[in-house]
Amino acid sequence: MRIVTVTNQKGGVGKTTLVCHLALAGVERGLRTLVVDLDTQGNASTMLARDAAVAQQPGGAAALFAEAPIAPTVTPNGLHLLHGHQRLDEVDQRVELADAARVRDRLRALPYDLVVIDTPPAIGLRHLGPQVWADLVVTPLEPNSFSLLALGQTLATIEEIRTIRPGLENRILINRFTRSSGQQNRYIELLGEHVPLTRPFLTLRVAVSDALDEGVPVWRFRRADRETRETWMELCGGLIGG
């Protein structure tokens, strides 16, 4: 099993879009794939289940932290989903990080080849625990000053987690990149002096969100240009180990 956690302490950087594409790439490669949506907004759940009501239902990802049976929803895409919902914030209040570390064993015992985890932007157990469980932590960000500040905090957290998970891998992913922006290119140059950046960079494309609205990854979306399709397919295949 490979566990990929997508995280950033800043919201609005494309985490959920990446989670959905990683999971759909896994299904296409014949991997038994589970998505764990730990965000109270449940946006990944709504997109993948094709059901706006799923994020209003209890259970889902909360079952990982309880004695309750783990009962994923099977989505139209063929992947399995432990959905997010508003009551997930109770997990941060009642579960200790030491207890959450044991969730990794429970997760590893499930019959999946690939688990992709979406996390909330705020620091808390649902942000930290999935990094302890992961084989790979992916940090998407936009190349701007706000993202750079959040990245420093995220990397500091990952280094702390490496004291108990020394083999944890982290990838920094540039998302919503505008090639013609001199300011963004300067930020990327600055970033590259301090951390290795995963390539290819993901450019800002409306087709990516439009594809998910239709329930397909962008490389299956007929209105996406060839470069966008190939870039997303290459990136997702590399991150899930395909």
N, C-alpha and C positions, 0 to 999 in steps of 0.2 A: 504494500500500500504506500502511496505517496500522498502526503498531506501538504497542500499549498494554502497558505494564509495570505490574504490580501489586506493590507493595513496601512493606515496613515492617520496621524493625529489631527490632520486637517480634512474637513469634508469637501465635497465637490471636486475631487481630483480624478474621478472616473473609476473608483474602486468597483462599484457594482457592475458597471459595463464590462470591466475586465473579468470579474468573477463569472458572469454569464457566458462570456466567450470561452474562457478556460474550460468550463464545464461542458459546453456544447462541443468543443474540440475533443474532449475526452470521450464523449459518447460516439462521435464520428470515428474514433480510432478503436472502437470496440471495448473500451474500458468501462467497467462497472463503476459508475460515477455518482457521488453523493455531494450535494451542496448543503452546507450548514450556514444558514443566514442568522447571524447574531445581532443584526441591526434592528432596532425597534421599528424603524420605518418599513422594513420588509420589502424594499423595492426589488431586490433580486428575486424574492419569492413571487411577487406579483408578475414580474416579467416571465419567469420560467414556468410558473404554473398556468399562465394565461388566465388568471382569476384574481380580480381585485379583492375578493372577499377572503382570500387565504390568509392575508396578513391581519385579519380581524379575529382569527380563531386561536384559542389557546393551544398549548402543547408544543409541537414542532421542536425547535432547537432547545427549548427549556428542558426537554426530557433528558438531555445529556447530563444535566446537573442534579437529577433527581433519581429516585428508585423506579420511576415510571418506565414502562416499556418504550423502546425507541421504535416509532412507527412512521417512517418517511412516507411522504406523498409521492406517487409516481406521476411525473409530468408528461405532457403530450410529446416532449422531445425524447422521452425514454430515460431521462435521468431521475434520480431520487432526490427528494428535498426535505430537509428539516427547516420549516419556515420560520421567519422572524415575525414578531408581533409586539405590541405596545408593552405587554407585561414582562418582557425580557429584562427590563431594568431592575426587576426584583432580584434577579440573579446577582447583580453587583452588591446588593444589600445583605444577602443571606449566605453567600458562598465565599469561602476564603480561597486565596490563591493556592495554598497548599492542597486544598481539596480539589481545586480545578486541575492541578497537575495530574491527579489520578484519572481524570476524564480521558486523558490521552490513551490509557490502556483500554478503556471502554470503547473509545473510537477505533482503536487499532483492531479490536476483536470483531468489528463489523465486516460483512462480506463485500468489500469494495476494493477496487484497484486505485481509485483516485478520489480524494476528498478535497473540495475547494471550500474555503471558509471566508465569508464576508464579515467584517468587523465594524463596530461603530467608531466614529472619529474620536470620541472622548475617552480619556484614560480611565480604565476600570478593569474589572475582571474579564469582561467579554472582549476587551482589547488585548490584555496581557496573556490570558490563558491560551488562546489559539496560537500565540507565538511560541509558547512552551511546547505545544503539541506538534508543531509543524516540522517538516523536513526543509521547506523553503518558505521564506517570507518575502512577498513581493510588495514593494512600496512605490505605487504610482504617484507622480506629481507633475504639476504644471511648472514650467520654468519661470517663476516669478519670486519676488522677495518673500511673500507670505509662505509659499511652499518651502522655501529654503529654511526658514525659521522652524517650521513644523518638522522638516526632515532631520534637523539636528536633534530635536527631542526624540524622534522615532529611533534614530540610530543609537542614541544613548540608551534607550530602553532595550534594544536588541543586544547591545553589548552586555547589559546586566543579565539578560536571559542566557547569554552564551556561557555564563559562569556555571549554569546547571545543564545547558545543552550546547556543549562546545562544538558540535558538528553542524549547528544551525546555519543554513545558507540564506543570504539576503541578496535580492536583486533590486536595484534602483531603476525605475522605468519612467522615461520621459513621455508624458501624454499631452495631447492637445497642443502639439508643437506647431508653430507657424514659421515656416522656413524664412520668410521674408522679414521677420521681426529681428532687428539688430539687438534689441534689448534681450529677447529670449536667447539668442545665440550667445550673448555675453554671459548670461546666467548659466547656460549649459557649459561654457568654457570654464567658468569658475567652479561649478560642481565637479567637473571632470578632473580638476586638480586635487580634489579631496577624496572622491569615491569613484569606483568604476561604475560606468553607466551601461545598462543593458541596451543592446541594439537589436532590431531597428527601433527608432523613435516613432511614436504614434502621432500622426498629424491630426489636426482638428477636421473632422469630416461629419457632416450631417447624416450621411448614409449609415454610420455606425449605430446611432440611436434609432434611425428609421428601421434598420434591419431587426433590432430587438423588438420594436413595436409590432413587427410581423411574425415574431417568434423564431427567427432564424439568425445565425451568425452572419457577420457582414460578408464573409467570403461566399455565402450562398444567396446574397441579396443582388438581384439582377440590376439594380440601379447604381450599385457601387462600382467605382472605376477599378481597373485591374491592379493598379499599385496598392490601393487600400486593401483589396481582397488578399493579395499576396503578402503584404506586410503583416496583417493581423494573423493570417494562417501560420506564417513562419514564426512569429513571436509566441503565439499560444502553443504551438507544437514544441518549441524549445523549452518553455516553462513547465509543461506537464511531463516532459521527458519523452516526447514522441518525435 
